Amino acid sequence: MGTDEKTLINILANRSAAQRLKIALQFKTMYGKDLEKDLKSETSGHFEDLLVSMLYDRPHFDARSLRKAMKGLGTDERALIEVICTRSNQEIHAIKAAYKESTCSCCPTIAVTLCAWLLASFAVLLLSVWCAHPVGKRMSIFRSPHTHT
């Protein structure tokens, strides 16, 4: 395809989200190809991430962000907090629907994935505290640190 970055920026950056969705649909109709896949094959790095992200409406973008934040080892807690804690109830419902729509039926829901992540994070915290205090010297939440045993 040959990448003309200025043209891509001019077309995608100067359009509303609704217009960009129509452009992606029209691209598929005219060329029989997926614009997202073409952008991924022709660009890379942050530029690719930006262009591909611009092809999503807000709920699908947020669902994609959550999926990326929870994918693989480790999580991007900042992204999870940004999406989950700053959206209205109506937006959260739209994100849930978009997440469900864009994942296979065998994939866990956001709630299941978040619970697993929270349990793992809590387990790591508990293990860190446990390993930091040798047997017989463990802190107790029920006794004052000034009491001698």
PyMOL commands that set and color helices and strands:
alter all, ss='L'
color gray80, all
select helices_A, chain A and resi 5-13+17-31+35-42+45-53+58-70+77-86+89-101+110-132
alter helices_A, ss='H'
color red, helices_A
deselect
rebuild
show_as cartoon
